[in-house]
């Protein structure tokens, strides 16, 4: 794998919009996010077309491709952050210049719909990409400390690090009301199957990752630790939707060679309980002999870790403890 250089103070971060446009953010959010990144010592620049918007609150394929290529081509840019997620990053995959990207390796970070972009780039170039904070997330005033801690551990240091559960979490629309947040105590990681494993990280948003199935852009699942989460768009139908999306992934070639599964925390509106999740997992014989944990800090709640797609992780689960250690990132 090709691991991009870590960020250091003074580095330029380019903000791009491969899914939804920067125009969705309030000027206050943009200013707060920019100021917070600048306080960490980074220079923030914006791609030429990131404010364009169309009926999908996105922009043309040509504009988005132009911005991605320019960000990778620009020698001054050390990291590329996405504005937000969305629904249409997979439109871009066949138009990307993967040789350009491979020959100019740098950090690419985002989550949700960015799952297709990150995993496709990793599959086509062997470049480690990152599931983590959007640019928009940096506009959060409160409950940001855990986000920043794991951003730094993953993107500013080469040291191995343990992933530990956050003490609190939230599933509120924080950007609409920054002062009145609903913060809850976190119960921590839960195990579904015990065992130990080491492998490369593949995944992110489950239904988005499944958009890659049957294409040249799907990563090889061999020797992987699969990270999966999903949002609450389907509401109370979430359990059956999660089940069939997981089943679809299980039916991919080389799924039998995965080493373990790490599941991100669910949103409240999904109505997913531990009992439902256990039932789904136990109905799938392909999952019987691998370690599986859930309620990990990534997905569509806050806070979230930053983790390397294509990087290496160790997972150890027994009666005494759950240990997640990211080794190569």
C-alpha positions, 0 to 999 in steps of 0.5 A: 500500500502507498501511505501518503505523507502525514499532515504538519503545521503549515500544510495546505488542505484543499476542500472539494465537493465530489458529492454535495456542494459547499453552497449547502453550508452556512457562511457561519459553518464555513468560517468556523470550520476554516478558523478551526483548521487554521488554529491547528496550523493548516492553510485552507483553500477551496476548489474552483467549482465547489460552490456550484449547485444543481437540482441534486445540490451537487455539480456537473461531473466535469466540474467535480473531476476537474477539482479532484484532478487539480487537488491531486496535481497541485504540489502545494496541496497535502490533503484533500477534504470533502465538504459533505457526503451526498448521493452521487460520488459514484458518477465520477469513478470511470472519469478519474485519472488513477495514474495521476492520483497514484503518482501524486499520493496525498491524504483524501478524507471524508465519509458517507457517500465518499465511501465509493470514492475512497474505496475505488481509489484504494482499489485502483491505486493502492493508495491508502485513503481515509474515512473521517471528518468532512470539512463541514464537521470542523464547524462543530463548536461542542463535543469535537474533542474526540474527533480531533484526537483521532484525526491527529492520531491518524493523519498527523502521526505515524505511530500505531494507536488504540481506538477507544470508545468515546465517553459520550455521543450524540445524534442531533442536528448540531449545525442547526443549534450549536448551543442546545445539543442532546449529549448521551452517555456512551455504553462502549463497544459491544462484541458479537463474536470473539476472536483475533484478527489482523488485516487491511481495512475496507469499507465505510458506509455499507449501502454506498460500498455496495454500489461498487459490487460487480465493478472494477472499482470494488476492493478485494475483500481478501484478508480484510477487516470490514468496517460497515455502518449505515444512516437512518434514511430508511427509518424503521425499515433499517433492520431489513435494509441493513440485513440485505445490504450485508447479505449482498456483501457476503455474496461477493467473491473472496468474502470468505477470506475476510478476517473480521467485522467492525460495525459503526454506531447506529442512529436513533431513527434506525430503531436498530437494537442489539437484539436485532443486530445479533439476530442478523449476524447469527443468521449468516453462517459465513460470519460464524468464525470471525470476530465481530464488534459493534457500536464503534465510533464511526458513521452518521452520529458524533463523534467519529474516528478517522481510519485508513482504508487500505491500512492495517488493523488488529482486532482482539475480542475476548471475555475481558476486553475488546482491543482495536489497534490501527497499525499502518495508516 
